[in-house]
């Protein structure tokens, strides 16, 4: 517990705020999923996993490389689960079909995470480069699925715009736009090897050079976008779910 | 139809609805019955005259006075027996000679019709009847009274008047009526009883086939009527169900939005159509399905109000069926 509080105090305030709001989002979405159709189960699991993924900063065992890698995998599974939830919501808006077993979603998610964990366990301890690669894959998937989710949300809104919950979907749209900027900026830096992880790697382990100095303006801009968009994502998702709770009370 | 003497009643007021014409005729034929059977319906009266088991005459007269005889009368009688639920059969045994007179009255040659008595030399007429050895019936009547004198070979067999149930030997009543102002006469003649014996309508008519055809026609009429009624009922139910469906859709749409109509369509389709609304289990499943879908779109408060309205509308709608 002491270690936990120590990590809490050491944590970047931006990251701490994100963790808190993602936690709020996870809690409210879990509340929605109780006694409701399967769509909310997928969405609530997804946001809860994002909370877990963002909470690596306060994970006392976060320095273990395999666990660090697992955090990024959890983040990937999170956005995929959320997207699955919104896809089911869209299918409901078009066909009014809401059948399906919630247990299947829970078990599938646990199974994927277990398999991912097993994958990490049976393979060698990931190097910083490997961890960076995993993070890059996570960012790429996030960016792609955010675009898809924005489109899904747009279609869902147009189908249900005269119902109570429709305004909540506008809030979700804003959330995913913020996430797109957050993860998109991070991915941009990673693709051109201007991210901090790469700088650390080339500083310590390889003899590769970097052209970061030539593009420092873009790098700094992207870093700021990533930072603030990340914060906004957390705040907006907490706000979106609070708004949803108010709409559906 | 003239009122006929009752003679010796074999059956009276038998309910026609329980009888089959072929069976009645077969029984009378096999029993060598002599007399007449009268079928009395609300709209018609049918008289079947038998002579020693042979059906010598069939007459059916409607309320409008229209008469049918022979095969047409038998067919019409069969149809009446099959289609009407009411009617009575009376069977009266008569002597051979009287039966012949009844035949004359019903189907005999009309020698005089509605002749005013004061314009006729009744004495001469009676002498003529005797001279010609006529077989037949002389009917004397006014607007209120009627009497008949039956003749065989020119000799009076007996007298019959309204109000009496049998042949009388006294001519008092007949003379009284003849003396009334405005009295008229009809004179009918027929073949002799022996000549009549040659006729047997049962031999030339397939009564069973006539009866079966009537039954089949009547059944098809009933089936057609039933089908039409069922169709009407089905349409009425279908209309009411459509109204109830529209009411349900507008309630759900009011709270959920335009997708509400789609949700209602889907739930109805999953539960066997809009008839699920009037079925206890079906309505419950339908309501659960709508509520589950509404939870994804509407607040809890609105869902509660909507479900109460739906429940009320469906209960009221169900009570009308």
Contacts between the chains, C-beta under 8 A, distances in Angstrom:
chain1	res1	chain2	res2	distance
A	35	B	295	7.8
A	36	B	295	5.4
A	36	B	296	7.1
A	37	B	292	6.0
A	37	B	293	7.7
A	37	B	295	6.8
A	37	B	296	5.8
A	39	B	296	6.5
A	40	B	296	7.6
A	89	B	296	7.1
A	92	B	293	7.4
A	92	B	296	6.4
A	93	B	259	6.6
A	95	B	266	7.4
A	96	B	259	7.3
A	96	B	262	5.4
A	96	B	263	4.9
A	96	B	265	7.8
A	96	B	266	4.0
A	96	B	267	7.8
A	96	B	293	6.0
A	97	B	266	7.4
A	98	B	292	6.2
A	98	B	293	6.1
A	98	B	296	7.0
A	159	B	259	6.3
A	160	B	257	6.0
A	160	B	259	5.6
A	160	B	297	5.9
A	161	B	257	7.4
A	162	B	257	3.6
A	162	B	258	5.8
A	163	B	256	5.5
A	163	B	257	3.9
A	163	B	259	6.8
A	163	B	297	4.1
A	163	B	298	6.0
A	164	B	297	6.5
A	164	B	298	4.8
A	164	B	299	5.0
A	164	B	302	6.4
A	165	B	296	7.1
A	165	B	297	5.2
A	165	B	298	7.0
A	166	B	257	7.7
A	247	B	299	6.2
A	248	B	298	7.5
A	248	B	299	4.9
A	248	B	300	6.5
A	249	B	299	5.6
A	249	B	300	6.2
A	249	B	301	7.0
